[in-house]
Amino acid sequence: MPTPHCYIIAEAGVNHNGSIDLALNLIREAKKAGADCIKFQTFKAGAVATKKAPKADYQLLVTDVQESQFEMLKKLELPDESYPLLLAECNREKIDFLSTPYDEHDALFLNGLGVKAFKIASGQIIEHSFLQKIAKLGKPIILSTGMATLSEVAAAVEAIRIAGCNEVTVLQCTTNYPSDIKESNILAMVSMRDALGVSIGYSDHVESNYACYAAVALGGKIIEKHFTLDRNMRGPDHAASLNPNQFSELVTGIRLIEQSLGSAVKFPSEIEQRNALGMRRSVVARKNIPAGSIITENMLTYKRPATGMPPQRLFDLIGKATSQDIQEDALIDFGMIKW
């Protein structure tokens, strides 16, 4: 689960199109792209939607408009017997396995497989009894917050904590596929952390990666993004997903951003300390100064390198007498002054 670096989830979701072979290939490609985890969705169509439930607008654009949401979901189920194969492949590839349950049966099934955590979809954030049943299984919970207000997120987190789970990460999310970057609202992620005392992250549906990068820079510990082998495949989520090359770019960008964040302590790096000798300046004689002269400010200036008296000491020199002749452009040192 969340590690010292940002935990990157490749959301395969239903992008296997119901094919176990495609699901296995998604695992292999996610690992190659640098993901820490690959996540699927565990459901039975009849437990998610009524047989007459209409499709969402975005689903109508990329799937058969004649079929119902139930019919679409039925095609996207993975059989129970496929999961040991998926877990074995994840173990071989050394990539974490997660899957989103949609009811208690799904959660118990996944728990029996030994999953390390549960990822809950945005739609279930107001289903407190469901959240509490999962919380009682004693695993960390990652909770997407699309479509929710802060008060709804707070109520969900409270329900989870009451049920005994204190390891909760909430993900800022905009529920639209793809979503407009202007609707990402990444600062809300920070507000949830500060208000609720939870770990935070971001589940992204934007076509570019900029919102993900902003989330990492603002302290996001988990980034989740949809992953497919081919964005042109038929299916509800392929068009809003990253292909392997694009996902690899996301991972590279996040890792570079992490390196750039460094420490909250302001201090010069080792190379800066070396460069300072050539870039900072010392107190220098502006003109020839005879021995015994009383130093005034107009006799001095600052020039590189920083191997002489530092500029902060200039006012300590004013009014002091020189102990020797000082040539124009000479770096002032303590031995030149009568203290």
Buried (B, 14 or more C-beta within 10 A) or exposed (E): BBEEEBBBBBBBBBBBBBEBEBBBBBBBBBBEBBBBBBBBBBBBBEEBBEEEBEBEEBBEEBBEEEBBBBBBBBBBBBEEEBBEBBBEBBEEBEBBBBBBBBBBEBBBBBBEBEBEBBBBBBBBBBBBEBBBBBBEBEBBBBBBBBBBEEEEBBBBBEBBBEBEBEBBBBBBBBBBBBBEBEEBEBEBBBBBBEEBEBBBBBBBBBBEBBBBBBBBBBBBBBBBBBBBBEBEBEBBBBBBBBBBEBBBBBBEBBBEBBEEEEEEEEEEEEEEEEEEEEEBBBBBBBEEBEEEBEBEEEBBBBBBEBEBBEBEEBEBBEEBEBBEBBEEEBBBEEEBBEE
